[in-house]
């Protein structure tokens, strides 16, 4: 029987990921088997979880997934001693309209699994008000249980004492208080944290975070607050249809944004994944029956991609006889031109007419529900696909046949419809699940 906890916060950027990694590594160093999950549509944090625990982490998402899919995914924690679900944004932050089993809020997952919440509070610029915020979060929604809080970025012993006293008066347990510590700051870029595989010192950073947190947080008290948990029987599996039997998957620093559960679902359905690196000027495997280009950071490598003739010509030859699909960054690379942040235009694969630019950045962020107007690999006309879009590129032209009618979480139709030309398709959203 595992012990389950949710790590959440009052807002983004207060230290959820750092605390999750530190707890996971600290308990692992003490001989415990730790399993992590990520609540919400984040394809970067699971790689950090895996680095901390030695076990693959996946996303669970109440807007895009039904309860059976969530149950199936978390059941991998059955052999663990501790199971941690890291939240996204603030505890109750989701969308206004309910999705498959919730609004996408971390609180949905906490209530669904029956796991208490450890809240990270950053009391910078406040004292007793931090306790008022914690008490409000504790009482906001019946069915969500607050185990206690960890204070982060505490300014001084006096500051800590003021906040602790207010929390104690409110009946809220304080598991520890972390002073500011620059050595465990995780580097960021425009789509979130710099990816784990790009950080050579990531293991040392996580070890330092674990040491620091173990020094300032009562690990035993946090563990005692966890709920004893046994996975409920999952009525269904992942419900993931692979796009082909043998999938050529672009995989390197420019093409790394793909949800782990999607790859697992493809393999579980019997598909074989053959990775290749566009940055290394590799073409998709000629024996594959479909090519998939995930998102990532092609805008940081646009010149190199444009210069890699073997990749581009190999992809073009592949597309003459077999389906090719791109998500977000992969979609942009399938297009005609990508203009980088310096205003330099780079020729891409030219399999679609899409032209995009980072010269005038504008954030596009949110859940997406797409009804396919044409088939794409693994999905028929009329399929309802749930995904998430997060990028800063601007569409200059999107001249090809729209792939789908795409709505945001409020039901409003959006302009990022995706494209189709022959057997080539692309979307700005990253696929999470198909409605069944």
N, C-alpha and C positions, 0 to 999 in steps of 0.2 A: 504494500500500500504506500503510495507516494504522498508527499506533503505539497499542497498547491498554494501558490500565492500569485497575486497580480501586482506588478510594480507600476504605479501611475503617478500623476502629478496634477497640479492646479493649472498647468499651462505647458506649452512646448519650451524646450531649451533650458529646463531647470536641473537636468541631470539624471533622467530616467535610465538612459542607456549606460552611462558610467556606473550607476549603482547596480543595475542588473548584471553587467559584466563582472563587477567586483564581487558581488555576492556569489555569483556562479563559480568564479575561480577560487574564491576563498573556501567555499564548501567543498569544491573538488579537491583542493589542496589538503583538506581534512579527511579525504577518503570517501566522500559522498558522490553518488552518481547524479548529475544534474542535467535536466532537460529544459531547454528554453523554447518559447514561442514568441511571435510578434503579433500583437493585435493591430489590425489595420493594414493598409496597402503600402508597406515599406519593403523594398527589395534589397536594402543595404544592411539593415540591422541584423537579419538572420545570419549573415556571414560573420559578423562580430560574435554573435552567440556561439556559433560553431567553434570559433577560435578559442573562446573562453571555456567551453565545456568538452570539446572533442566529440560532440554529437550534432548532427544536422538539425537545424531549426527551420520551422516553416511558419507561414502566416495563417492566422485565423481571422475571419472577417464577417461580422454579423450582417453587413449590408449586402454582400455578394454571395454568402454561403448559407445554406440551410443548416439546421441543428445537426442533422446526420453527418454532413461533411465536416463540421467542426468537431463532432465527437470522434469521427474516424481519424482526423489529423492529430488530436491530442492524445489518442490512445497509444501513440508511440511512447508516451511517458510512463506507461504502466510498470516498466522495470526500473524506473528512476527512484531515487530517494527524495529528491526535491524537484518540483516542476515550477518554473517561473514563466509567467506571461508578461512581457513588457508592453505597456500601453503606448498609444500615440496621442499627441496633443494633450489636452486636459482630460480628466477622468470621464466627464459626461459629454465631451465634444464629439458630435456626429453631424449628420445631415438632418434637415427638417422633416423629410419624408422617409418613412420606414421602408427598408429594403426587404430582403428575403426573411431574415430573422431578427432584424434590429436596424439601428440607424448608423452602424459603424463605430459606435462609441465603445471605448474600453469597458465601460460599466456593463454593457451588454454581455461581454465575455465573462466578466466577474460574476454576474448574476447567473448566467447560463451554467457555469461550471461550479458555482458555489464556493469560489475561492475568495478569501479576504484580500483587501487592498492595503499594500504598504504605500503610503503617499510621500512623495518627495516634495518638500516645501523649500523654496528659496525665499528667506525672509529679508533679503536685501532691501534697505530703505523702509523697513517697517519693524515692528516688534509684536505687540499684543494683537495687532491686526492679523498676523499670520495664524493665530489661534482661531480667530473668527472665520477666516477662510477655510481652515481645516474642519471646523465644526459645521460650517455650511455644507461642505462636500460630504461629510459624514451623514448628515440628516436629509440630504436632497432627494434620495431615491430609496424607497423601501426595497429590500432584497439585495442591496449592495452594502457589504459590511466592511468597515474600516478597521484594520488591525492596529495601525499606529502610523507614526510619521518618522521620517529621517530628514533632518534639517541640512540644507546644503548651502555653502558659501556664507557661513556665519562670520560676522565681522570681528567679534572679540568675545572673551568670556562673559563680559557684562551683557552683551547683546544676546548670547546664548541663554543666560540665566533669565532674562526678561521673557524670551519666547517660551522657554521650557515651563516657567511658572504659569504663564497664560494657558498653555496646552494642558498642563496638569489640572488646573482649575476647571477646564472644559471636559475633563475626563478622557483625554486623548493620550495614549502612550507615546513616549518619545524613545525611539530605539537608538538614537545617536545623533550627533551634530558634527558636520564636516566643515572645518575651516577652509578657506580658499587654498587651492593647491594646483598651481599651473602645470605641474609635471604630468597630471593625468587628463589634461584637456585633449579631446579628440579633434583633429583638424577637420575643417568643413570646406565645402564648395557650394556652388549654386543650387544643387539638387539634394543637399544634405551632407552627411559625413563623407569624407574621402574613404573610398572602399577599403575593406580590411585587407584584401589581397594586394593593394597598392602601398601598404605600410609595412616596411621591412621590420620595424620595431614594435609591431602590434602586440606580440607576446610579452615583451618587457613592459609595455604600457599597461596591459591588463594585470600583470603581476604586481606592478606598483599600485594600481588602483585597488587590488585585493588587499595588499598590505596596509594601505592607508585606511580603507574602510574597516578592516578588522581591528585597527587601532582605535577607531572612533565610534564604532557601531557594535551593539550587543548582538552578535550573530546568533547566539543561542536563543535570545528572546525573540528575534525575528523568526527563527525556525519554529519555536513553540507556538507562534501565532498562526502558522499555516494550517490549512484544513486537511484532515486526512481524506484522501481522494482515491477512488477506484473508478476507472473509466466506465461510462455507461455503454452498453452494447450499441454499436453503430449499425443503423438499419441499412445504410448504403455506404459505398466506397467514395472515391473522389469524384465520380461522374465526370472524368476528364477524357475527352476523345483526342487521341493523337492525330496530328496533321498528316501523318504518313507512317509507313512501316519502318523506313530507314530515313532518319531525319538529319540532314546536314545543318548543324547549329553553329552560327557565328558566336565565338566565345573568346574574348580578350578584354583589355582595358576599355575599349570603345564600345563593346557589345556585351554587357554583363547584367543588364537589368531584366531578369526573368524570375518569376516566383518559383521557389523550390518545389512547391507542391505540384506545379504544372509538369516539371520534368519528371517527378516521381510518378505522376499519373500516367504520363506517356509510357514510361518504362513498365509500370504495372499492367498496362494494356498490351504489352508485348512489343512495343516499338523499340528500335535501337537508335541511339543518339550518337552521331559522328561529329565531334567538334572540329572547327577549323578557325584560323585566325586571319581576318582581313588585314590586320595591322602587320602581320608577318608576310603579307602578300600571298596568302593561300586561297585557293579556289574551293568551292564546295565539292565534297566527294562525288565523283562521277557516278558512283553506284547508288547514291541516295535517290529517293523518289520524291523528296520535297526539301526545300531550303527555308530556314527560319532565321531571320535577323532580329534579335531582340534590341531593346533600347540600351542606352548607356551614355557615353560622352563622345559621340563622333565629332561634335563641334570643337573639341580640344585636339582632334587628330585629323581634321578635314584635309589639310594639305597632304599628309601622308597617305590617306585613303585615296585621294585623287591621283596620286603618283603611282599607286600600286596597280599596275596594268594587268598583272596576272590575275589578281582578285577580281577586278572589274570585268575583264573579258571572260573569265571563267564563270562568273555569275550571269553574265549576259547569255553565254552559251547554254548554261543550265536552264535558264528561263525560256528558251526556245521550245523545250519539250516537257518541262515539269513545273509544278507550282512553286512560287517563291512568295513568302510573306514577310513583312517587316512591321515591327511595333515601335512607335515613337522615333527614337534615333535610327533604328533600322529602316523605318518608313522614309525618313529624310535621306538616307543613303541610297535608297532605291530611286529617289527622285533625280531631277536633272541638275540642280544647283543647290549648294549649301553655302550661305554667306556667313563667315565667322564674326566674332565680336569686334574684330578690327576692320570690318567692312570688306574683307577680301573674299571674293567669290571663288568657289572650288567646284569643279565638275564632278558630279557623282555618277552613279551607275546608268542613269538615263532610262531605266525600265519603266518609270512613271514620269509624268510631266511636272510633278511637285517641285516648287522652288521655295526654300525657306531661308530665314535670316535671323541671326543673333545680334545683328548690328543695333537693332531697336528691340531690346528685350521686353517681353511682357509675359507675366506668369499666367499659365493655364493650369488649373488645379481642380480636381474633383472626381467623384465617381461618375461613371458613364454606363448607360444602358443603350445598347445598339441592337437594332433589328436589321438583319442582313438583307439587303436588296439584291445581293448576288452571293454565290457561295465563296467561301474562303477555305483554305486547307483545314479539314477536320469538322467543318460546320456547313450546314445546308442553307439555302435561301429561306428566310423567315426565322432563322434561329435568333434567340434573344440572348445576347452576350453581355455579361457584367464585367466591368473593368475599371481602371483608374488612370487618369491622365495627369501628368505633372511635367511640364517643360516650360522653357522661356523663349522658344522659337516663335517667329511670326511667319504666317503663310503669305508668300508673295503671290503665288498662283497655285491652284489646285485643279487643273483642267480636265482630269480624267473622269470617267464615270464614277459617281459616288458609290462606295461600297455598302453603306448602311445609312439608315436614319438614326441619328445619335441624339440622345437626350441626356441632360445632366440629372442630378438627383432630385431636382424640383420638378422635373418633367419638361423643362424648356428645351427646345430643339437648339443644337449648337452647330457651328459651321464646320467643325473638324469631323467631316463625314467619313474620312478614309477614302481610298481610291482603288479602282480596279482597271487594269489594262491587260487583256488576254488572261494569262494564268498568274499574273503578278498582282498582289493585293497588299494593302498597307493600312494601318490605323495609327492614330495618335495615342489611343488608350492601350494599356497593358491588360491582356485578358486574365481574369481571375476565375470565372466560372460561367457555365451556360445554364440558363433557366431550364428546368426539366418539367 
